[in-house]
Amino acid sequence: MRVPSYGGPTTYEGQFPHMIEARGLTKRYGDKTAVDGLTFTVRPGIVTGFLGPNGAGKSTTMRMILGLDAPTSGTVTVDGKPYREHAKPLQAVGALLEARAVHTSRSAYNHLRALAATHGIANSRVDEVIDLVGLQEVARKRAGGFSLGMGQRLGIASALLADPSTLILDEPVNGLDPEGIRWIRDLLKSLAAEGRTVFVSSHLMSEMALTAEHLIVIGRGRLMADTSVADLIAGASTTVVTVRTPQAAELGRALAGPDVTVSSTAADLLEVTGVAAAQIGEVARDLGLVLHELTPQQASLEEAFMDMTRDEVEYHAAATPAPGTTAPTSRSAA
Amino acid sequence: MTAGSHVAVAPAPSRATVAVSPVSQRRVLVSEWIKMRSLRSTGFTLLAAVVAMIGIGWIVGAATNSHWSSMDPRELAGFEPIGRSLAGVNLAQLAIGVLGVLFISGEYATGMIRATFSAVPTRLPVIWAKAALFAAVTFVLMLVSAFVAFLGGQHFLASHGTTLSAPHAVRAIVAVAVYLTLIGVFAVALGFILRSTAGGIATLFGLLLVLPGIGQVLPASWQTHTLPYLPSNAGSSMFTVVQDNPSALSPGTGLFVLCLWVAAALVAAAVLVRRRDA
């Protein structure tokens, strides 16, 4: 019986079922550090997005969770123990990895049957997951002839095979058409709603904004944020307030301060940063000024992400050295 | 954060419980059996090995019989009917070796190995299952093929042939099957060690075919201490009926030496597969 839990207090983390816990997880290839001291917890009941630019170390981290790559240092456990120590690993974690993990000459059906056999799973369950992902028509055909979207569906079928309590999916919407993307999104949310741990990587903040509730953001292998989607928007970028008033110059002078930026693109228009919309309204009332518009411009998730990873993107269009680190706003690192 | 939004977005699929058993060596063996049978290349390559083993034995038998009167005395002096009918072993070992490497390298090339090692994260059961399965299939198939090659070969040799009751006949036939089985397992281990089809096949053929040739240019005193211990020479001493090479190993020693090669390759494969990132 899985009890859904929706983000309980941090102190109970160790007692939660179906959790991924990384502690100081590090992976080096020669002198290149792919993953650098990652500490995070992925909790059940919600979709957790794993976000970072290409080359940030997302796939490496996921492979370490699955025991495919050994960490240089640090540990990662699933449900309290390393993946390798699970007697029924496919039931602990179902995974869809970025690169296809299917023999191209084998049919989808036989691929799933071979995986199922390692855990003594009946062929009826194989038929079930084939139906679930909608591959009935092509299940007996060579997987090598599959389109990218069909390949992703087969990957998801194998991830769901043993009805796992944790799902790890690396860029699951890559190559899918809008209908397929919507299908994955709904699937992930319903799997999480059943109380499972769902950990999904993406380099697209826009996709994560629609799917995930919690985000773990990494750049150059380092943890940059471990936060809810809402908190990320609120915290990572300053909010701009658009003010439209006939007495723009007067209001602008009144708002001026050390941490406040006021800019104007039209005679009656101000773009204010550093002051909350409510405060601007109060100032205007005190001065008896008329406001025609007072709009906080919520920074989009994409902007928040760009802000956060600007210095940490592995491959810049223009070569800019990345000095220092951005302070992670980590919640579960404590 | 509340659950409300999730539940509203998509209805939860039914959670009928799926019966899942712990991973065991036996279950991994079943899985590998499914994998082996579900690739068309397995059938084709095994068929090639069978055809090579039987076809060459029969053709050599028929050709020898029809040219008997024109064979020169030296050739006649060295004539040995059992070995002639089993000459296909040289070609069959290539088919078996290629298939053994492919059985593993195919998984690395396609990325399947990540699915395999996700399902069996301790990894070693996969090596043992693949090696045991490949050994069993090769042995059964090649034992039957060697018998058929022998019987047909003797039939085509007609009056120059011999029978199963001849000295060393059964030993040679079984030894051919054992040799091909050990070469097959050796190839499986090479597949795990090198992870690439080209590298695995090149290494195997280098060891079986090229190294003995290179060894010929060594000083004679070195040759006697090295060449007999190469896998191919140790193997052929197992099934050679009339041994004309004085430095060759005895059949029993040959089997022992070849087993050492295979064991060393399997141990290396196990160590590397456990240690390396998949």
Contacts between the chains, C-beta under 8 A, distances in Angstrom:
chain1	res1	chain2	res2	distance
A	2	B	15	7.9
A	4	B	3	6.4
A	6	B	1	5.4
A	6	B	2	6.4
A	6	B	3	5.3
A	7	B	1	4.8
A	45	B	3	7.2
A	46	B	1	6.5
A	46	B	6	7.8
A	63	B	114	7.9
A	63	B	277	7.3
A	63	B	278	7.8
A	66	B	118	5.4
A	66	B	121	7.3
A	67	B	117	7.6
A	67	B	118	8.0
A	67	B	121	4.5
A	68	B	114	5.8
A	68	B	117	6.0
A	68	B	118	6.9
A	68	B	277	6.5
A	68	B	278	4.4
A	69	B	277	4.1
A	69	B	278	7.3
A	70	B	275	7.8
A	70	B	277	6.3
A	83	B	121	5.6
A	84	B	121	4.2
A	84	B	122	6.1
A	86	B	121	7.4
A	87	B	22	3.9
A	87	B	23	6.7
A	88	B	20	5.2
A	88	B	21	7.2
A	88	B	22	5.4
A	88	B	23	6.8
A	89	B	23	6.8
A	89	B	118	6.9
A	89	B	119	6.6
A	89	B	120	7.6
A	89	B	121	5.2
A	90	B	20	7.2
A	90	B	118	7.3
A	90	B	119	5.5
A	91	B	20	4.7
A	93	B	118	7.9
A	95	B	118	5.8
A	97	B	111	7.9
A	97	B	114	5.8
A	99	B	111	5.1
A	99	B	114	7.3
A	100	B	110	7.4
A	100	B	111	5.2
A	101	B	111	4.6
A	101	B	112	6.0
A	101	B	113	7.7
A	101	B	114	4.2
A	101	B	115	4.0
A	101	B	118	7.5
A	102	B	110	6.6
A	102	B	111	6.9
A	102	B	112	6.0
A	102	B	115	6.8
A	103	B	35	7.5
A	103	B	39	7.1
A	103	B	106	6.2
A	103	B	107	6.4
A	103	B	110	4.7
A	103	B	112	4.2
A	104	B	110	5.1
A	105	B	39	5.4
A	105	B	40	6.7
A	105	B	41	6.7
A	105	B	106	7.6
A	105	B	110	8.0
A	106	B	35	7.2
A	106	B	38	5.1
A	106	B	39	6.0
A	106	B	112	7.9
A	107	B	38	6.8
A	110	B	34	6.3
A	110	B	35	7.7
A	110	B	38	3.7
A	111	B	112	7.9
A	111	B	115	7.7
A	113	B	34	5.4
A	113	B	38	7.8
A	114	B	31	4.9
A	114	B	32	7.7
A	114	B	34	4.4
A	114	B	35	4.7
A	114	B	38	7.1
A	115	B	31	7.2
A	115	B	115	6.2
A	115	B	119	5.3
A	117	B	27	6.0
A	117	B	30	4.5
A	117	B	31	3.8
A	117	B	34	5.6
A	118	B	23	5.4
A	118	B	27	5.3
A	118	B	28	5.6
A	118	B	31	4.6
A	118	B	119	4.4
A	118	B	120	5.7
A	119	B	20	5.0
A	119	B	21	5.9
A	119	B	22	7.6
A	119	B	23	6.2
A	119	B	27	6.8
A	119	B	119	7.0
A	120	B	19	7.5
A	120	B	20	7.1
A	120	B	21	3.4
A	120	B	27	5.4
A	121	B	18	6.5
A	121	B	19	7.0
A	121	B	20	5.9
A	121	B	21	7.8
A	122	B	19	6.6
A	125	B	18	5.4
A	125	B	19	7.9
A	132	B	13	7.5
A	158	B	115	6.5
A	161	B	18	8.0
A	162	B	18	6.2
A	162	B	20	4.9
A	163	B	15	7.4
A	163	B	17	7.2
A	163	B	18	4.1
A	163	B	20	7.2
A	186	B	9	6.0
A	186	B	10	3.9
A	187	B	10	7.1
A	189	B	6	4.9
A	189	B	9	4.9
A	189	B	10	5.4
A	190	B	6	7.2
A	190	B	9	7.4
A	190	B	10	3.9
A	190	B	11	6.7
A	190	B	12	5.2
A	190	B	13	6.3
A	192	B	6	6.1
A	193	B	3	6.2
A	193	B	6	4.0
A	193	B	7	5.3
A	193	B	10	7.4
A	193	B	12	5.6
A	194	B	12	5.2
A	194	B	13	7.8
A	194	B	15	6.3
A	213	B	1	5.8
A	214	B	1	7.7
A	228	B	1	6.5
